[in-house]
Amino acid sequence: MLTTISSYIGTLEQIYSYMLIGYVLLSWMPNARDSFIGQWLGKLVEPYLSIFRRFIPPIGGMLDISPIIALFALKFIALGIVFVLDIFL
């Protein structure tokens, strides 16, 4: 049972990571964030990224490293949840 839950958590973490990466890649293309997919990803990803953007300013005014930190934090959170579930189940 724990392996099933761990598998679901890992899959959700991987899907959200791909969504974050896709959203970042859309920022490199002009007007891509204004498309339907860009707006949809923005609604799902921006609330999570805004947490990190409050504390991590862009480097040089243009390079935003908050998505990188957000990806590491997402992986850390997923591993933490699996670890806690492993202790209690």
DOSE-363994 format. One record per residue: residue in one letter; x, y, z of N, C-alpha, C, O in turn. Coordinates in steps of 0.02 Angstrom, whole numbers, plus 50000, padded with zeros to 5 digits. Layout:
N
AXYZXYZXYZXYZ/...
REM end
This chain:
89
M500414994050000500005000050000500435006350000500285011149965/L500975006250039501405012150042501745013349975501835019049954/T501925007949941502245008949875501755012049826501965015849782/T501115010449832500615013449788500545020849802500525024949756/I500505022649865500455029749884501085033449863501045039049837/S501665030449875502295033549854502315034549779502565039549754/S502065029649743502045030149670501595035849647501785039649602/Y501005036649679500565042149662500885048849677500835053549637/I501205049449734501525055649753502095057249704502165062949682/G502485052249686503025053149638502765055249569503055059549537/T502215052249548501915054049484501645061149484501755064849436/L501305063049537501045069949542501615075049544501565080349513/E502145073349579502725077849583503045078549514503235084049495/Q503095073149477503395073449411502955077449362503215081349323/I502305076449364501855080149321501905087649336501945091749289/Y501895089549400501935096649417502615099549398502665105349379/S503145095449404503805097849382503805099249307504085104349286/Y503505094849268503455096049196503055102349181503205106049135/M502535103449220502135109549211502545115749226502505120649189/L502945115549279503385121149295503885122449239503985128149219/I504195117149215504695117849161504355120549098504635124949064/G503765117949082503415120449023503235127749029503285131448980/Y503035129849088502865136849099503485141349091503435146849063/V504045139049116504665142849108504865143249035505075148549011/L504805137748999504975137748928504515142348888504725145448840/L503885142748908503425147348874503625154648883503465158748840/S503975156148937504175163048948504725165248899504835171248891/W505045160548867505575162248819505295163748750505645166648708/M504675161948738504365163148672503895169148677503505169648724/P503935173648629503495179548631502755177548627502555173648584/N502365180448670501635179548672501405172448686500815170948678/A501845167948705501645161048718501225160448782500785156248787/R501365164748830500985164448893500275167148884499845166048926/D500155170648829499485173148816499035167948782498435169048774/S499325162348762498935157048730498515153448783498595154548843/F498075149148760497645145348806498065141048853497935140948914/I498565137648827498985133248869499395137548917499475135648975/G499655143148894500035147548938499625150248996499855150449053/Q499005152148981498575154649034498375149149082498345150149143/W498235143249056498055137449097498635135549143498525134449203/L499245135149115499825133549157499945139049208500145137649265/G499845145249189499935150749235499475150349296499685151749352/K498855148449284498385147649340498585142149388498445142549447/L498915136949362499105131349404499795132249436499915129549490/V500235135849403500935136249425501095142749461501495142749508/E500805148249441500975154749471500865155149546501295158049580/P500325152349574500265152749648500855149549684501075152049736/Y501115144049657501685140749689502325144749678502725145649724/L502425147349617503025151249603503035157849640503575160349657/S502455160749652502435167249686502715166949756502975171849782/I502655161149787502955160249854503705161449852503985164749895/F504025158649801504755159249795504955166049768505495168549785/R504555168949726504725175549698504705181049750505015186249741/R504335179949804504325184949858504995185449892505195190749916/F505365179749895505995179649933506615179649889507155181349913/I506545177749826507125177249781507045182349725506655181249679/P507415187849728507365192849675507725190349612508175186249616/P507525192949554507875191049492508595193449493508755198749520/I509035189449465509745191249462509845195949403509655194349347/G510155201549415510275206349362509645209449334509655212549281/G509095208749369508475211549347508105207549295507525209049279/M508435202249267508115198449214508095190949226507625187649204/L508585188149259508635180949267508275178749330508495180149386/D507725175249321507315172949377507495165749393507355161249354/I507815164749451508015157949471507505154649518507615149049541/S506965158149532506465155249577506165148649553506015144449594/P506065147549487505815140949466506295135249482506075129649495/I506945136649480507425131349497507365129549571507345123649588/I507325134549614507245133349685506565129949698506515125649741/A506045132049661505385129049668505395121549650505065117549683/L505775119749598505825112649579506175108649634505955103149651/F506715111349662507055107949717506605107149777506585101949809/A506235112449793505775112249850505225107249839505025103649885/L504965106849778504435102049762504685094849772504335090749801/K505285093549749505575086849758505675085349832505525079849855/F505925090249869506035089449940505385088149977505355083950022/I504855091749959504205090949991503925083949976503665080650021/A503975081849913503725075149895504095069649933503785064949957/L504755070349937505135065349974504965065550049504945060350082/G504845071550075504655072250145503985068950160503905065650212/I503505069850115502855066750125502915059150124502615055750166/V503305056550077503395049250074503745046850137503575041550162/F504235050550162504595048550222504125048450283504135043750322/V503705053650289503235053850346502735048250341502565045150391/L502485046850281502005041350273502345034650288502025030150315/D502975034050272503345027950287503405026850362503395021150386/I503465032250399503525031650472502865029550503502845025250547/F502315032550480501665031350511501275025450483500815022950516/L501445023050424501065017450396501465011050398501215005850376/
REM end
